[in-house]
Amino acid sequence: MELLVSLALLVVGLVIGFFVGRFFQQKQGAGSAAQTEKQVKEILAQQAQHHIHQTRQSLESIESQCETLKQQIDEYETLLEQSSDEEGIKVPFYGEQATTYLRNNLKGSDKSKVNRVSDTQPRDFANSGSGLFVGGSEQNNAEKQ
């Protein structure tokens, strides 16, 4: 009988130990899940702040570009108004001056070329024999025979 009571107490202890272990395990899992959730929230908050910072920088850049564009449009409008008001004042067109300048330079370069027209032929083709062609054909025939 003592053996039966000790086995019953052993089984009861194992059942109680099983439930206590399970309870502690759930408690630790819940604590670790809470800590993981807290870390994820911190990371998301940092990412959100970084995103907001980048968005503000982009917005400031776009605003500065818009201001520059507005200034350029205003300057263009004032330029158009000035040109319509002052029809006598024109922006000079240098096409005619450039054309005459180029024509004068081209004519000057043609004049700088010296045209050499010679009445004499080169020495090898002169009327009198010179160089390799000196001598008569009679001498060459005599040498051949």
Phi, psi and omega in degrees: 000321178299324180294320181292320180292317180294324176293322178294317179294323177296317179294317179297318179296319178296319180294314180296317179298321178299314182290323178294315178299320179294321179296313180294324179294319178294322180294317179292321178297321178292322179293318179290324177295321178294320180292319177297318178297322179295317179296319179297319179296321178296317179296317179295323178295319178296318179296321178296318179296318179296318179296318179296319179297314179296322179296319179294320177297317179297319180296318178296321178296316179296319179296318179294323177293323178295319179297317179298317179296318178298318179297317180295321178294318178298317178297321179295319178296318179295324177295319178294321179294320179294319182290328179283329179286320185250082182287335181289328181272122181235155174285129184293141177250120187267012182297317182293319180294321180294321180297313179295322179298315180294320179298316180295320180291322179292321178293322179294323180288329177291324180289330183288340177287133180263124178269111180259112176247116184254138177277343182263148178273166176297161188300323183291336183249023181288165180296317179271149183292143179209157175067228183290335185269012180288139177109162183264170178284338179293320180294319181294321178294321181292322180291327181290327184275000000 
